Amino acid sequence: MELTTCARPYAKAAFEYARDASRLSEWSDMLSLCASVTAYQKVIEMLGNPQLSGAQQAETIIGLCQGDGSLDQPFENYLRVLSEHRRLKLLPEIAVLYARLRAEEERSQQVQVTSAYPLSQEQQDKLAEKMAARLGRSVHLVTEIDSSILGGVIVKAGDLVIDGSLRARLSKLADAMIS
């Protein structure tokens, strides 16, 4: 069964609880923390160990994440439910699905912007404004530098990709010249 299919009901349950408790941000942070912990090779091996009970796995994850006191009791209980069903390894996918549900609820979207050179604050503000108008929601820009695109920008927002890079334009020109 696909990971997304398995993770969806758990993400939805976490989202509904967090929304009803007005703790969307806190649960987002806790899910991200636990998802990042489960990405470590030793933790992956531990989660795959059939000799450890689900409760032992949950307590291990809670112990690893609790170092700074960032997990609350309802979230720990959520992890225990995941462990009972042997679903702790789904935490990265649950975190992604939760983030989508939260963005939809808050009418916001993360937009990935790749440019050849750093964008000025004015350029970022203008791009965010144009993307907010196009998407009909508030946007949060995440910028990345990739000198291989030569110039321009590549904008990714969910399924929407706008490739305004010089590399793409040169490629189109080369294809047109060959045809």
N, C-alpha and C positions, 0 to 999 in steps of 0.2 A: 504494500500500500504506500502511496506517495506521502512524503513527510508533511506536505501542506495539508493534505486531507486529514491526517492524524492530528496535526497541531491545531487546526481551525477551531474545534469546539473548546479546547483549553484556552486559546487566545481570546475567544469570545467571552468565555466565563470570566476570565481575569479582567477583561475590559468592562464588562457589565458591572462587576463588583466595584472596580475602581471608579467608574463613572458615578455609580450610586453613592459611593462614599466620598465623592469629590476629591479623589486622590489619583487622578490620571497621571500626573507628573511623577509622583512618588513611585507608583507601580511601574511606570516606564523605566525609571532609574534602577529599580530592584530587578526587573526582568533583564535589563541590559547587563547588569553586574553578573547575574547568575548565568546568562548566556555566554558571557566572555569567560567565566570560570570553566564552563563545560567544554570550551574549545581547547583546553590544555590536554596534551596527549595522556598524561597520567590520569586525569579525570575521565577521559574517554575510555581508557582501559578499565578504570574502576566501575564505570557505568555498564560496561560489557561483562563484568565478572558475575557469573551466575551464582557464585558462592555467597555473595553479599545480598542480604535481603533489601527490599525496596526501602524499608525504614532506615537501614544502615546507610544506604546511598544518600537518602534525604538528609540525614544528620551530618554526613560528611560535607555535602554541598552547603548546608546551613552553616556549619563550622567554618568552612573556607570563606564564605561571604560575610559572616558575622563579625569579622575582625574590626570593622569600624562601626559596628552597631547599626548598619544601614537597613537591616531587614526587620519588618514589624511582624507581630504575631499572626495576623491574617495571611500575610505572604508566606510565612513559614508553613502554615497549615496548607496553603495552596501547593507548596513544594512537596509536602507529605502526600497529598492526593495524587500528584503526578507520579510520585515514587511507587505508590500502591499499584498503579497501572503500568509501571515500568516505562514512563514517558519522560523522565528527566532529560534524556538525550535530545528531546524535541525542543528544549528551551531556546536555542538560537532561532528556530523557525517560529516558535510562539512569540518571541520578542519582535520579529519582523512583522508578523500578522497583527500583533497588538499595536505596533506603531502605525500601521495603515488604518486600523480602526480609529485610533486616536486622532490622526490627521483628518480623517473624514468627519469625525465629530466636531473638531475644532475648525473645520473648513480651512485647513492649511496644507501645504505640500512642500516637501523638501525638493529643491532643484539643484542638481549637480551641474556645475559650470566648469568646463575644462578650457583653459586658455594657454597660449604659448608664453605669455608674459603676465606678471601680476596685474590685476585690474585695480584701478583707483577706486576709492570709496564712492566717488561720483558715478563711475561706470557701473559699479555694483548696484547702487541705488536705482539707477535708470533701468538696468536690466531686471531688477526685482519688480519694479513698477510695471514694466511691460509684461512680464510673465504673470503677475498677479491679475492684470487686466485680461490676458488671454485665457488663464485658467479659471478665473472667477473666484479666486480664494487668495488668502495671504500666502506668501512664499517665504521660505528660509533658504538662502543660497549657501551652498557648500562649494567652495572654489578649490580648484586643483590646477597645478601648472604642469604642462606637458609640451616641451619645446618641439617635439616631433610633429606637431600639427602646423608648425611654421608661423601661423598667424590666425586671427579670428578666434571664434569660440565654438565649442560644442556644448549644447544645453540638453540635459536629460531631466524630464519630469514624468515619472511613472513610465508609461508606454510611449510618451512623446519624446522624440529625439530630433533636435534641430542642429544639423551639422553645417555650421558657417565657417568651417576651418579652411585655411588656404590650401592645405593638403587635399581636402575633398574637391575643392574647385579645380586644382591642377589635375587631379585624377579625371574629373569630368572632361576637362579640356583635352587631355591626352586621349581619352576614349573617343571624343568627337573627331579628333584629327586622324585617328586610325580608321574610323568608319567610313 
